[in-house]
Amino acid sequence: MTAAMYISDFETRTRTPRQKAWEIAATVVDPEIPVLTIEDLGILRDVQVETYDAGTSSAGTAPKVRVTITPTYSGCPAMDAIRDDLKAAFAKEGYTDVEVDLVLAPAWTTDWMTEAGKAKLREYGIAPPTGKAHHGPIKLKMAVKCPQCSSLNTRELTRFGSTSCKALYVCNDCKEPFDYFKVL
């Protein structure tokens, strides 16, 4: 066994039940943007694992898992699919008692997206959100970089794109339309 194999095996054996459950939940992809996981988007908020005591009738069974997710906006139609995909991912790993809680507060913000997720958006052809969500009366419009040619010479065609969390832009240089994931 090589040192790298030993370390990998050790890390696998020493993960806590919560870490293992988080890793399972983090594999679920967003049904609207399949290159992003729910962890990349920042909608995966918490994973709790309740193990059963040896004296209970449930001893020896897989632990109960509770996953907390926050939608990108309150009417997001992908939440039912994500809930089903989470339950399926856990069932595949032998977990039968899984609850998925949808939490609206605090409201999701693009600040919760990972840098890896933003890079995946860019590679997929969607301009990632730029800047931080603002909390105040002054709103400045920032230039949106074209994911095709990296030009800042772009303009918004419509505030609502293929989903409510995206706007449709066009690049004035390469003339390509593209989605922009809005800062929320």
C-alpha positions in Angstrom: 0.0 0.0 0.0 1.5 3.4 -1.0 1.5 6.4 1.4 -1.2 8.1 -0.7 -3.4 5.1 -0.6 -3.0 4.8 3.2 -3.8 8.4 3.7 -6.9 8.1 1.5 -8.0 5.0 3.3 -7.4 6.6 6.7 -9.4 9.7 5.7 -12.3 7.5 4.5 -12.3 5.5 7.8 -12.0 8.6 10.0 -14.8 10.7 8.5 -17.6 11.4 10.9 -21.2 10.3 10.0 -22.1 14.0 9.4 -19.1 14.4 7.0 -20.1 11.3 5.1 -23.7 12.5 4.9 -22.6 16.0 3.7 -20.5 14.4 1.0 -23.5 12.4 -0.2 -25.8 15.5 -0.2 -23.1 17.5 -2.0 -23.2 15.2 -5.0 -26.7 16.3 -5.9 -26.8 18.6 -9.0 -29.1 21.5 -9.7 -31.7 20.3 -12.2 -31.7 23.7 -14.0 -27.9 24.1 -14.2 -26.6 20.5 -14.2 -22.9 21.5 -14.0 -23.5 22.8 -10.5 -24.0 20.9 -7.3 -26.3 22.2 -4.6 -23.1 22.7 -2.6 -21.7 24.9 -5.4 -24.8 27.0 -5.4 -24.8 27.4 -1.6 -28.3 26.0 -1.2 -27.1 23.1 0.8 -27.2 24.7 4.3 -26.9 21.8 6.8 -26.8 18.1 7.2 -27.5 16.4 10.5 -27.2 12.7 11.4 -29.0 11.1 14.3 -27.6 7.8 15.2 -29.8 5.3 17.1 -28.9 4.1 20.6 -28.1 0.5 21.0 -31.1 0.0 23.2 -33.7 1.2 20.7 -35.6 -1.0 18.3 -33.9 0.8 15.4 -30.4 -0.3 16.5 -28.4 -1.6 13.6 -30.3 0.4 11.0 -28.9 3.3 9.0 -29.0 6.6 10.9 -31.7 9.2 10.3 -30.5 12.1 8.2 -31.9 15.6 8.1 -30.8 17.9 5.2 -31.5 21.6 5.2 -31.7 23.5 1.8 -32.6 27.1 1.0 -34.0 27.9 -2.5 -32.4 30.5 -4.6 -35.8 32.3 -4.4 -39.1 31.3 -2.7 -40.9 30.1 -5.8 -38.0 28.0 -7.2 -39.6 25.1 -9.1 -36.4 23.0 -8.8 -36.8 22.4 -5.0 -39.1 19.3 -5.4 -36.7 17.8 -7.9 -33.7 18.5 -5.5 -35.6 17.0 -2.6 -36.3 13.8 -4.6 -32.7 13.7 -5.8 -31.4 14.0 -2.3 -33.5 11.2 -1.1 -32.4 9.0 -4.0 -28.7 9.8 -3.4 -29.1 8.8 0.2 -31.1 5.7 -0.6 -28.4 4.6 -3.0 -25.9 4.7 0.0 -28.3 2.7 2.2 -30.0 5.5 4.1 -33.7 5.0 4.4 -34.7 7.7 6.9 -34.1 11.0 5.2 -35.9 14.3 5.8 -35.3 17.4 3.7 -36.2 20.7 5.2 -36.8 23.8 3.0 -35.8 26.9 4.9 -36.5 30.4 3.6 -34.7 32.5 6.2 -32.1 33.7 5.9 -32.8 34.3 2.3 -30.4 32.7 -0.2 -27.8 35.1 -1.7 -25.2 34.6 -4.4 -22.6 35.3 -1.8 -23.2 31.7 -0.7 -22.0 30.3 -4.1 -18.6 28.7 -4.0 -15.7 30.0 -6.2 -15.6 26.6 -7.8 -19.3 26.9 -8.7 -18.7 30.4 -10.2 -15.9 28.9 -12.3 -18.2 26.0 -13.5 -20.8 28.6 -14.5 -18.2 30.5 -16.6 -17.0 27.2 -18.3 -20.6 26.3 -19.0 -21.2 29.6 -20.8 -23.1 31.4 -18.0 -21.6 34.6 -16.6 -21.4 34.1 -12.9 -22.6 36.8 -10.4 -20.1 39.6 -9.9 -19.7 41.4 -6.7 -21.5 41.0 -3.4 -25.2 41.3 -2.7 -25.9 44.9 -1.7 -27.8 46.0 1.4 -28.6 49.7 1.0 -30.3 52.3 -1.1 -27.5 52.7 -3.7 -27.5 50.2 -6.6 -24.7 50.4 -9.1 -24.9 48.4 -12.3 -21.6 46.6 -13.0 -20.4 45.5 -16.4 -21.0 41.8 -17.1 -18.1 39.9 -18.7 -19.0 37.8 -21.7 -18.2 34.1 -20.9 -17.4 33.5 -24.6 -14.8 36.3 -25.4 -14.3 38.0 -22.0 -15.5 41.3 -23.3 -17.1 43.8 -20.9 -18.9 45.4 -23.9 -22.2 43.6 -23.1 -25.8 44.7 -22.6 -28.9 43.3 -20.9 -31.6 42.1 -23.3 -34.1 41.1 -20.6 -34.0 41.0 -16.8 -35.4 37.4 -16.8 -33.6 34.7 -18.7 -34.2 30.9 -18.9 -34.8 30.9 -15.1 -35.8 33.7 -12.7 -32.3 33.8 -11.2 -30.7 34.6 -14.6 -30.9 37.5 -16.9 -30.3 37.4 -20.7 -27.4 39.4 -22.0 -25.7 39.8 -25.4 -22.1 40.6 -26.1 -21.7 43.7 -28.4 -18.3 42.4 -29.6 -18.8 38.7 -30.4 -22.6 39.1 -30.8 -23.3 36.0 -28.7 -26.2 35.9 -26.3 -25.6 34.4 -22.8 -27.2 34.0 -19.4 -26.0 36.0 -16.5 -26.6 34.6 -13.0 -27.9 37.6 -11.2 -26.5 38.9 -7.9 -29.1 38.4 -5.2 
